[in-house]
Amino acid sequence: MRAFLIRRILQSLLTLWVIMSIGFVMFRMLPGDPSSVIADPYLGPEEVAHIKQRYGLDRSVPAQYLIYLQSLARLDLGNSFFYVRPVTRVMADAVPNTLVLVFASFLFAYGGAIPAGVLLSWKRGTKLELAGTFFSLVFRSAPRFWTGLMAVMIFSYFLDWLPHSGMRTPGYEADNLFEKYVSLDFLQHLILPTVVSGLYFLALPLFLIRNTMLEIMGEDYIEMARAKGLKEWVVMYRHTLRNALLPVVSAASVFIGVALGGQVLIEYIFSWPGLGRELVDSINRHDYPVAQGAFLLISTTVVAMNFLADLLYGWLDPRITYR
Amino acid sequence: MAVTTGRGVSQPQERRRAPMARPAFGLRAALAGHFRILRRDRFAVAGAVILLAFVLVGTFAPQLAPSDPWTIHYRADGSPARLDPPSREHPFGTTNVGRDILSQTIYGTRTALFVGFTAAILVTFIGTNIALWSGYLKGRIDDVFMRLADVAFSIPFEPFAIVLAAFLSPDIWNIILAMALLMWRTPARTIRAQVLSISERPAILAARVAGAGHLRIVYRHIMPHILPLCLFYVATEVGLAIIMEASVSFLGFGDPTLMSWGQILNVAFNTGSLNRAWWWATPPGVAITLVVLSVFFISRAYEEVVNPRLRRV
């Protein structure tokens, strides 16, 4: 177990280093290097050289790379050109918003999938199963951002039930942190993006539950439970579901890692002030430090979550041995 | 890792199961086998028909489209046909500058299918070859490739593709490049597990004893067994690539000179036309959904072959 842990930690560190290097290559080496943005075209060559020196862009590439790694180690992501404040502060504002949305989608998807999956396996071969399968597959196949556009079109523009973008009504000032996230206004803004991404995520746990349930329903102890005269829903929910939950838990444990990357476009179309929207906006504004920070932060979270998922999975299923 | 087929195969499970491939001899027998696989499954047939329809639409786009996708149309009174609802003349309506949305959707099919199939075939080609040599040679090569796959699994695909496409020149090849750099991870890992078990079979050992070279063993003796798996991955990656291309073009990082479904959605969204023209953003999304669904049904037929546990009872 300890050997596994050490190896897994080393592996995560290696992955992090590769990701940082990719970040360096993508944000420094690709066309349109940062100096072309900071340096105003009306500035003279001396000023440009001065600016380059200030940002360390006049050094050799290996030297820049070392400086880059050093500042990352100090958790210093530089300053945003656009917001004119440290990137870490910009990120600190964005991360909770992203997490709230991811968590809400998670609750919607997994909270809905468990009873629905049981229902689908229970009502096997009926029209209900066909309809459930069909709709979950459609939402799984449709690009999330397009489902979002359709939802905005129907529920915000035509029916005028819900706000189409943002996290709060402009001008709304929360008195404290609690009110910031627990208010009717906030919840109204949360509904559409949550439901849209939740419907996409729903299919995976739904079919996991359905398939495992079908497998388990053939087992002897289920027959035994039926033979005892237990009610059908007790057999389904108490006896079968319990053992069908394991693959779902493992899927859930990698959820945040998987979801974070995919939420970029959802945040973009709903103007949700999170990491994903910050990534797209900063690329459009050529605000490289923020774009880089957002990319690194999303990737690091994915690495961390995968690491935790591995541990959790082994803990839940004792049949897995750590090697 | 987000590559799930909706039939509920999570990553950890995939790692553990050891699917059995059906042995096939010779290319013709193999192809006949694949045809049988598809025909047995009603949904796969439907998927193949839908996909074929899109391929035909894409191929004959210039003949099928009522007009050029960029042409600005005018009404009878000479004013530009701005945001005209669907009519006999423009079955899918017009855009804010009077372009025909049906023609745009038809031409967009070309881009989507081109990116989808090129990326999918490239990704599967890379992944399969890594898997074959990694699983066959084992040892250090295997270690290096599998650590690389671990790293590739930890990089979130969407942000990576968006950043790459945004910084390189706006070109569909960059989306294909992003796919090729990252997505080989899934086929490489799963197919390798398969190759590991196949290369221990008596037939392979016999071939080695008979003096067959590495190349011959890998491509003539092992490769045919994993072909269904490869086709499963081609089908899966087609859907992913199409959605990715649409996402990147939707964000405005795609090739502006190329008509694509994502670009139609980009213009519709950024001109704020969603609240006035329901007909604009609807067709490209429906098209994407249909193509992705069709390749999903096809891939599912293959998945049942490679993993008999999934077969519907």
Interface residues (C-beta under 8 A of the other chain):
Chain A: Q11 S12 L14 T15 V18 I19 I22 M26 F27 L30 P31 G32 S136 L137 V138 R140 S141 A142 P143 F145 W146 T147 L149 M150 V152 M153 S156 Y157 F158 A203 L204 P205 L206 F207 L208 I209 R210 N211 T212 L214 P247 S250 A251 V254 G257 V258 L260 G261 G262 V264 L265 Y268 I269 G276 L279 V280 I283 N284 A291 A294 F295 I298 S299 V302 V303 N306 Y313
Chain B: M1 A2 T4 G6 R7 G8 S10 Q11 P12 Q13 R147 D150 V151 F153 S154 I155 P156 F157 E158 P159 F160 I162 V163 L164 A166 F167 L168 S169 G239 I243 A246 S247 F250 L251 G252 F253 L265 A268 F269 L274 N275 W278 A281 T282 P284 G285 I288 T289 V292 L293 F296 L310 V313
